[in-house]
């Protein structure tokens, strides 16, 4: 995301070619009425912004909101308000920056049911496995590793930092009797406890031995909103698991770093971790403006089709650049800055930001497509089916 005063820095992305829509935006809308009438709408356009902004796939978003309203166990919707604290260099006070977006498109945050249904949809569509683990994390990951056969890999969305709701996407693969664990976190991780979890989970050491467990870190600070870590993890794993020879590609450009960990008895162990670049074909979800504006022309031509099988010519033409053209929108925001070192002085401004909206819109498409696979003739989710899927994909014991 970025203030439009910096638009001159993004000519390489050619955002000015985004087509202007000629439809009049709806200033106020009763979402419940729109949801109930979605079957009569030829195409929902301009339902969420108070200017000329139109989000991609708005009719699908309306369907998704209707599904969430009728199935509250599937997930929550959250308002995108971003708060950031920056301390002064002298250590005395700092600034709280609160950003509120002037639109009414909420963020969908899937719960256990939503994650399980989406995981089943991608299992059926791409034959990939994505699991969610937030209980007995080390034990359950260890069991999943033990089940892997040579040539197999799975995705795991894990809550690895106790006391937080943030999750980390992991890929666990086995090749030539060696286990590879790839972490692709969406925020900057500096916690020693996080590194120690990744580098020395007791069960993995027991099962694999330190000589047979290769750890790679491909995380990058790409997420900016407060609620999309689960959606980011699902999307990243969905694309990464479909990439042929992903582990080999990551290893080719890896750099070794050492991490020192201490157990509860102060015993020191040094582990070696391979630091690797976050692949450009996974930049679809990136919200961080510094990453987006740092892309080169070569980066932007990165193809987004990752399967080794034949695909249509239309899909072959999809690149990171065409993706960003479609999903990047100029949105109005309100910025409130509170300076605690200046008698809590407040400054309020209205700005225009260029935002990659993919991480806000794609989850509704995932939800609608996955729910369509398991609903009956009446459009209701089969609760027995949902429970079976949650047992299969959420904190699986075997």
PEFEN-V570488 format. One record per run of one state. SS is the DSSP state (a for helix, b for strand, c for the rest). FROM is the first residue (numbers start at 1). TO is the last residue. Records with the same first field share a line. If there is no record, write none. Layout:
BEGIN
SS->FROM-TO / FROM-TO
END
This chain:
BEGIN
c->1-2 / 14-14 / 18-30 / 37-37 / 41-48 / 50-57 / 71-71 / 79-80 / 88-93 / 102-102 / 104-106 / 111-111 / 127-129 / 134-136 / 148-152 / 159-167 / 176-177 / 184-191 / 200-201 / 209-209 / 218-228 / 241-245 / 253-254 / 263-267 / 276-279 / 286-288 / 294-296 / 301-302 / 304-312 / 317-318 / 340-344 / 357-357 / 373-374 / 376-380 / 382-382 / 395-398
b->3-3 / 49-49 / 75-78 / 81-87 / 94-101 / 103-103 / 107-110 / 130-133 / 153-158 / 168-175 / 178-183 / 213-217 / 255-262 / 268-275 / 303-303 / 319-319 / 328-339 / 345-356 / 375-375 / 381-381 / 394-394
a->4-13 / 15-17 / 31-36 / 38-40 / 58-70 / 72-74 / 112-126 / 137-147 / 192-199 / 202-208 / 210-212 / 229-240 / 246-252 / 280-285 / 289-293 / 297-300 / 313-316 / 320-327 / 358-372 / 383-393
END
